[in-house]
Amino acid sequence: MTAAEGSPATPQELDLDAQIAAYQREFPEVDPQVEKVVTALGRLNRRMNVAYGRQLVDLGISNSEWEVLKALVVVGRPYQLGPGDLAKRLGLTPAAMTHRIDRMVGEGLVTRERDESNRVRVIVELTDEGREKWLQTMRLAAAFEDDLLQDLTPEERGSLGEILTRLLRRVESTQPDAGGRLEDLD
């Protein structure tokens, strides 16, 4: 464990300061402060994704299913969207979205019905079971996130949130297409 990083590096990677030193050795123009921020964010993102993935497995759903549940909850009651809208929100092709919806209908997490007012239109709706899975996931995530941020004061949490939001806005403004996927994950 290094004092600078506060946690051990995985066997596959150097500790944070050693990695930055290697970058500086090979590319002296690198700004070590910038590299420390972006490298730490990348590592944190990977580790958080692994932790969330474990929680989803424990609940019997995949990350791709979680994304659909989340998208339906975010739109609010009655938790409905068309498959095309879901695909756009998740950065997926219509074929990948259809595959995902098929799986979720089979698991009882969503329903897929024709819109009675427009028989061409299909509506995907969150089921009670799907909403309960979403709530279970949120409970586990909230506990993990509280533990993750336990060493930060409320003021530090607020400041970190503001700083990360500014970074996110910068990426979104310079890379407007970066919200989607390079390829489908299912």
C-alpha positions in Angstrom: 0.0 0.0 0.0 1.3 3.5 -0.8 0.7 6.5 1.3 0.0 8.5 -1.8 -2.8 6.3 -3.1 -4.2 5.0 0.2 -4.9 1.5 -1.3 -2.9 -1.3 -2.9 -2.5 -1.4 -6.7 -3.8 -4.5 -8.4 -1.0 -6.9 -9.4 -1.5 -5.8 -13.0 -0.9 -2.1 -12.5 1.6 0.1 -10.8 0.5 2.2 -7.8 -0.7 5.6 -8.9 2.5 7.6 -8.2 4.7 5.0 -9.9 2.5 5.0 -13.0 2.7 8.8 -13.2 6.5 8.6 -12.7 6.7 6.2 -15.6 4.6 8.5 -17.8 7.0 11.4 -16.9 10.0 9.3 -17.6 8.7 8.4 -21.1 6.9 11.6 -21.9 8.5 14.5 -19.9 5.9 17.0 -21.0 3.1 15.2 -19.2 1.5 17.3 -16.4 1.6 15.0 -13.4 -1.3 16.7 -11.7 -3.5 16.1 -14.7 -2.4 12.5 -15.1 -3.0 11.8 -11.4 -6.6 13.1 -11.7 -7.5 11.3 -14.9 -5.7 8.0 -13.9 -7.4 8.0 -10.5 -10.8 8.7 -12.1 -10.3 5.9 -14.6 -9.3 3.4 -11.8 -12.1 4.5 -9.6 -14.6 4.1 -12.5 -13.4 0.5 -13.2 -13.5 -0.5 -9.6 -16.9 1.0 -9.0 -18.2 -0.8 -12.1 -16.9 -4.1 -10.7 -18.6 -3.5 -7.4 -21.9 -2.5 -9.0 -21.6 -5.5 -11.3 -21.2 -7.9 -8.3 -24.3 -6.3 -6.7 -26.3 -6.9 -9.9 -25.2 -10.5 -10.1 -26.3 -11.0 -6.5 -29.8 -9.7 -7.5 -30.0 -11.8 -10.6 -29.9 -9.0 -13.2 -27.3 -7.9 -15.7 -25.9 -4.4 -16.2 -27.7 -4.1 -19.5 -31.0 -4.9 -17.7 -30.2 -2.4 -15.0 -29.8 0.3 -17.6 -33.3 -0.4 -19.0 -34.8 -0.4 -15.5 -33.1 2.9 -14.8 -34.2 4.5 -18.0 -37.8 3.5 -17.4 -37.8 4.8 -13.8 -36.2 8.1 -14.7 -39.1 8.9 -17.1 -41.6 8.5 -14.2 -44.9 6.9 -13.9 -46.3 5.0 -15.7 -42.7 4.0 -16.5 -43.2 3.6 -20.2 -41.1 4.2 -23.3 -41.0 3.0 -26.9 -38.2 0.6 -27.8 -36.7 3.3 -30.1 -36.6 5.8 -27.4 -35.0 3.3 -25.0 -32.4 2.5 -27.7 -31.5 6.2 -28.2 -31.3 6.8 -24.4 -28.9 3.8 -24.0 -26.9 4.4 -27.1 -27.9 1.0 -28.6 -29.0 -0.2 -32.0 -32.7 -1.1 -32.4 -31.7 -4.8 -32.8 -29.7 -4.8 -29.6 -32.6 -3.1 -27.8 -35.1 -5.7 -29.1 -32.8 -8.5 -27.8 -32.6 -6.8 -24.4 -36.3 -6.3 -24.2 -37.0 -9.9 -25.2 -34.9 -11.1 -22.4 -36.4 -8.8 -19.8 -40.0 -9.7 -20.9 -39.1 -13.3 -20.3 -37.8 -12.4 -16.8 -40.9 -10.5 -15.9 -39.1 -7.2 -15.5 -40.9 -5.3 -18.3 -43.9 -5.8 -20.6 -44.1 -5.0 -24.3 -47.6 -4.2 -25.7 -49.0 -2.5 -28.7 -50.2 1.0 -28.0 -54.0 0.9 -28.1 -54.2 4.4 -29.6 -51.6 3.7 -32.3 -51.3 0.0 -33.1 -48.0 0.5 -34.9 -46.4 1.8 -31.8 -45.0 -0.5 -29.1 -44.8 0.4 -25.4 -42.3 -1.1 -23.0 -43.4 -0.7 -19.4 -41.8 -1.5 -16.1 -43.5 -4.2 -14.1 -43.9 -4.3 -10.4 -41.2 -6.9 -10.3 -38.9 -4.7 -12.4 -39.5 -1.7 -10.1 -38.7 -3.9 -7.1 -35.4 -5.0 -8.7 -34.6 -1.4 -9.3 -35.3 -0.5 -5.7 -33.2 -3.4 -4.4 -30.3 -2.3 -6.6 -30.7 1.3 -5.4 -30.5 0.2 -1.8 -27.3 -1.8 -2.3 -25.8 1.0 -4.4 -26.7 3.6 -1.7 -24.9 1.6 1.0 -21.8 1.1 -1.2 -21.7 4.8 -2.2 -22.1 5.9 1.5 -19.2 3.7 2.4 -17.2 5.0 -0.6 -17.6 8.6 0.5 -17.5 8.1 4.3 -14.1 9.9 4.7 -15.4 13.1 3.0 -17.2 15.8 4.8 -20.6 17.0 3.4 -18.7 20.1 2.1 -16.1 18.0 0.4 -18.8 15.8 -1.1 -20.5 18.9 -2.4 -17.3 20.3 -3.8 -16.3 17.0 -5.4 -19.8 16.7 -7.0 -19.4 20.2 -8.5 -15.9 19.6 -9.8 -16.8 16.3 -11.4 -19.9 17.9 -12.9 -17.7 20.6 -14.5 -15.4 17.9 -15.9 -18.4 16.0 -17.3 -19.8 19.2 -18.9 -16.5 19.8 -20.6 -16.4 16.3 -22.0 -20.0 16.5 -23.1 -19.5 19.8 -24.8 -16.3 18.7 -26.7 -17.4 15.1 -27.3 -21.2 15.3 -27.8 -21.4 11.8 -29.2 -19.5 10.2 -26.3 -22.6 9.2 -24.5 -23.3 6.2 -26.7 -21.4 3.1 -27.2 -18.7 2.2 -29.8 -20.4 -1.1 -30.2 -23.3 -3.0 -28.6 -22.4 -4.8 -25.4 -24.9 -7.7 -25.6 
